[in-house]
């Protein structure tokens, strides 16, 4: 069972967020889902919104973001993937698009599942679907070539406590009939129990977002205020590495 973790680049500062990503990669994470600041507030819950707000305040340039993504991709082993979650506002400008490195997937949250991306990039699209669409839409096919499928486990916004009201297993099986791409389950995934349940339901992997963001930011704000910047980087690196190691234990 593959495991992915979401975090916003620039949250807690660029160097700190890079330390978090590096720790996850060293912990043998399967997928890094990296949020680019200015995510869709209607899609994300409070925890992710706050993460983006902190990242925006850091005033990190687009060039810095793209360089960081390139460096992280070079750190991946052959089995590790990096995808980004963004909105179309980052892609309007062709010069900005040209600087975005080729990654393993790009999820554009404000472009509907049945609409082709009007802003061409070198990275294949992550097909983002909720269960209602997967279960009820006839003639459901990707509007373009995709890298993977991201299926929401719950309806509504991101967050670990949302109620699951639809049959995840039926939705996954329905998608397997129309695509051979990996199906990743996100929204409402927070612990080993959720991971094992997703595996039982037939998902290829899971993506943990709000639960991880909350845990590491609580750690940062409540335990690291006394330390200097280099110490914070070191602590965040090891915290992230240990987090994924513990999560994978006994799976």
Phi, psi and omega per residue, in radians:
X1 nan 2.172 -3.107
X2 -1.495 2.605 -3.115
X3 -2.199 2.301 3.050
X4 -2.089 2.637 3.110
X5 -2.217 2.397 3.065
X6 -1.753 2.424 2.929
X7 -2.719 2.635 -3.110
X8 -1.542 2.212 3.094
X9 -1.158 2.289 -3.106
X10 1.685 -0.290 3.070
X11 -1.137 2.303 -3.052
X12 1.229 0.180 -3.096
X13 1.772 2.618 -3.070
X14 -1.069 -0.820 -3.106
X15 -1.106 -0.687 3.123
X16 -1.190 -0.725 3.132
X17 -1.161 -0.616 3.089
X18 -1.168 -0.638 3.077
X19 -1.086 -0.668 3.102
X20 -1.124 -0.824 3.128
X21 -1.081 -0.738 -3.139
X22 -1.122 -0.693 3.096
X23 -1.095 -0.713 3.107
X24 -1.134 -0.717 3.110
X25 -1.128 -0.738 3.112
X26 -1.157 -0.493 3.073
X27 -1.400 0.095 3.083
X28 1.198 0.728 2.979
X29 -1.091 2.565 3.138
X30 -1.502 -0.595 -3.099
X31 -2.495 2.239 2.918
X32 -1.707 2.110 2.992
X33 -1.824 1.956 -3.012
X34 -1.839 2.086 3.106
X35 -1.416 2.326 3.022
X36 -1.646 2.256 -3.058
X37 -0.868 2.583 -3.035
X38 1.525 0.751 3.067
X39 -1.242 2.868 -3.106
X40 -1.209 1.990 -3.114
X41 -1.166 -0.354 3.122
X42 -1.355 -0.397 -3.114
X43 -1.550 -0.682 -3.001
X44 -1.587 2.578 3.036
X45 -1.402 -3.111 -3.034
X46 -1.014 -0.758 -3.076
X47 -1.054 -0.789 -3.123
X48 -1.278 -0.635 3.071
X49 -1.029 -0.772 3.132
X50 -1.139 -0.630 3.095
X51 -1.071 -0.791 3.122
X52 -1.159 -0.672 3.135
X53 -1.082 -0.721 3.101
X54 -1.128 -0.711 -3.129
X55 -1.147 -0.705 3.137
X56 -1.054 -0.694 -3.122
X57 -1.125 -0.333 -3.141
X58 -1.324 -0.239 3.097
X59 0.939 0.803 3.125
X60 -1.396 2.340 -3.094
X61 -1.315 2.783 3.097
X62 -1.078 -0.664 3.123
X63 -1.112 -0.713 3.101
X64 -1.104 -0.727 3.122
X65 -1.085 -0.836 -3.103
X66 -1.133 -0.693 3.096
X67 -1.117 -0.702 3.125
X68 -1.135 -0.715 3.109
X69 -1.095 -0.720 3.109
X70 -1.084 -0.758 3.140
X71 -1.122 -0.721 3.139
X72 -1.142 -0.689 3.138
X73 -1.085 -0.638 3.118
X74 -1.167 -0.415 -3.133
X75 -1.423 -0.257 -3.082
X76 -1.252 2.526 2.952
X77 -1.430 -3.128 -3.035
X78 -1.120 -0.376 -3.078
X79 -1.743 -0.088 -3.099
X80 -1.668 2.506 -3.098
X81 -2.147 2.670 3.008
X82 -2.227 2.209 2.995
X83 -2.158 2.748 3.088
X84 -2.063 2.551 3.020
X85 -1.940 2.204 -3.065
X86 -2.581 -3.080 3.004
X87 -2.112 2.907 -3.066
X88 -1.139 -0.346 -3.115
X89 -1.095 -0.439 3.078
X90 -1.330 -0.225 -2.953
X91 -1.989 -0.026 -3.116
X92 -1.012 -0.767 -3.028
X93 -1.477 2.173 -3.097
X94 -1.121 -0.535 3.113
X95 -1.196 -0.639 3.070
X96 -1.171 -0.752 -3.141
X97 -1.079 -0.652 -3.091
X98 -1.191 -0.410 -3.141
X99 -1.484 -0.299 -3.116
X100 -1.232 2.130 -3.102
X101 -1.200 2.781 3.068
X102 -1.309 2.111 -3.119
X103 -2.085 -2.865 -3.079
X104 -1.650 -0.192 3.117
X105 -3.103 2.640 3.049
X106 -2.367 2.140 3.112
X107 -1.796 2.075 -3.133
X108 -1.868 1.797 -2.872
X109 -1.217 -0.386 -3.093
X110 -1.793 0.242 3.013
X111 -1.916 2.127 -3.032
X112 -1.065 2.746 -3.049
X113 -1.065 -0.460 -3.072
X114 -1.798 0.209 -3.134
X115 -1.981 2.288 3.091
X116 -1.220 2.479 3.105
X117 -1.090 2.055 -3.118
X118 -1.415 0.000 -3.100
X119 -2.084 1.510 -3.005
X120 -1.034 2.341 3.051
X121 -2.328 2.917 -3.087
X122 -1.398 -0.173 -3.103
X123 -1.725 2.370 3.134
X124 -1.209 2.620 -3.052
X125 -1.364 2.500 2.933
X126 -1.526 2.149 -3.107
X127 -1.455 1.926 -3.022
X128 -1.723 2.083 -3.061
X129 -2.362 2.559 2.913
X130 -1.721 2.946 -3.040
X131 -1.166 -0.577 -3.142
X132 -1.058 -0.750 3.107
X133 -1.148 -0.786 -3.103
X134 -1.089 -0.550 -3.067
X135 -1.577 -0.546 -2.943
X136 -1.920 -0.291 -3.068
X137 -1.427 2.200 3.010
X138 -1.447 2.669 3.125
X139 0.930 0.800 -3.124
X140 -1.473 1.986 3.106
X141 -2.478 2.622 3.092
X142 -1.101 2.455 3.139
X143 -1.356 -0.109 -3.129
X144 -2.815 3.096 3.120
X145 -1.162 2.366 -3.084
X146 -2.119 2.819 3.108
X147 -1.711 -0.588 -3.105
X148 -2.882 2.999 3.078
X149 -1.986 2.296 3.049
X150 -1.917 1.945 -3.127
X151 -1.876 2.269 3.115
X152 -1.361 2.375 3.131
X153 -1.372 -0.463 -3.109
X154 -2.266 2.878 3.022
X155 -1.574 2.637 3.089
X156 1.738 -2.648 -3.057
X157 -1.536 2.965 3.101
X158 -1.155 2.711 -3.138
X159 2.536 2.599 -2.977
X160 -1.469 -0.133 -3.029
X161 -1.962 0.241 3.111
X162 -1.295 2.602 -3.082
X163 -1.455 2.374 3.095
X164 -1.584 1.967 -3.026
X165 -1.917 -0.206 -3.105
X166 -2.023 2.828 -3.078
X167 -1.392 1.849 3.138
X168 -1.121 -0.738 -3.084
X169 -1.087 -0.732 3.127
X170 -1.144 -0.711 3.127
X171 -1.101 -0.746 3.129
X172 -1.104 -0.798 3.125
X173 -1.087 -0.648 3.105
X174 -1.103 -0.728 3.141
X175 -1.215 -0.573 3.116
X176 -1.147 -0.396 3.118
X177 -1.331 -0.287 -3.086
X178 -2.053 -0.146 -3.120
X179 -2.669 2.539 3.076
X180 -1.747 0.193 3.126
X181 -1.363 2.729 3.109
X182 -1.073 2.482 3.108
X183 -1.941 1.982 3.138
X184 -1.794 2.370 -3.099
X185 -1.815 2.247 3.131
X186 -2.389 3.090 -3.072
X187 1.259 1.985 3.087
X188 1.455 0.266 3.075
X189 -1.766 2.158 -3.066
X190 -2.469 -0.240 -3.038
X191 -2.668 3.139 -3.103
X192 -1.089 -0.620 3.123
X193 -1.044 -0.779 3.113
X194 -1.115 -0.680 -3.138
X195 -1.125 -0.800 -3.139
X196 -1.142 -0.625 3.100
X197 -1.159 -0.723 3.109
X198 -1.112 -0.671 3.098
X199 -1.099 -0.754 3.122
X200 -1.088 -0.586 -3.110
X201 -1.411 -0.123 3.036
X202 1.779 0.153 3.126
X203 -1.238 2.631 3.068
X204 -1.351 -0.567 -3.112
X205 -2.883 3.022 3.106
X206 -2.220 2.708 3.071
X207 -2.141 2.128 3.115
X208 -1.737 2.155 -3.103
X209 -2.029 -1.459 -3.035
X210 -0.992 -0.690 -3.100
X211 -1.084 -0.724 3.132
X212 -1.259 -0.788 -3.136
X213 -0.999 -0.786 -3.133
X214 -1.112 -0.746 -3.077
X215 -1.144 -0.809 -3.059
X216 -1.342 -0.545 3.088
X217 -1.283 -0.616 3.033
X218 -1.062 -0.750 3.113
X219 -1.073 -0.771 -3.105
X220 -1.124 -0.881 -3.044
X221 -1.338 -0.484 -3.064
X222 -1.687 -0.292 -3.028
X223 -2.248 -0.225 -3.004
X224 -1.974 0.091 -3.054
X225 -1.100 -0.454 -3.080
X226 -1.437 -0.172 -3.002
X227 -1.711 2.756 3.089
X228 -1.413 3.079 -3.000
X229 -1.113 -0.720 -3.131
X230 -1.156 -0.629 3.099
X231 -1.200 -0.697 3.104
X232 -1.059 -0.763 3.118
X233 -1.027 -0.781 -3.136
X234 -1.121 -0.783 -3.138
X235 -1.124 -0.743 -3.135
X236 -1.148 -0.674 3.082
X237 -1.024 -0.896 -3.084
X238 -1.236 -0.610 3.086
X239 -1.052 -0.797 -3.114
X240 -1.159 -0.750 3.124
X241 -1.087 -0.771 3.134
X242 -1.183 -0.595 3.142
X243 -1.045 -0.850 -3.108
X244 -1.245 -0.608 3.097
X245 -1.102 -0.755 3.126
X246 -1.189 -0.631 -3.133
X247 -1.145 -0.640 -3.112
X248 -1.410 -0.268 -3.086
X249 -1.092 2.238 3.081
X250 1.218 0.212 3.071
X251 -1.364 nan nan
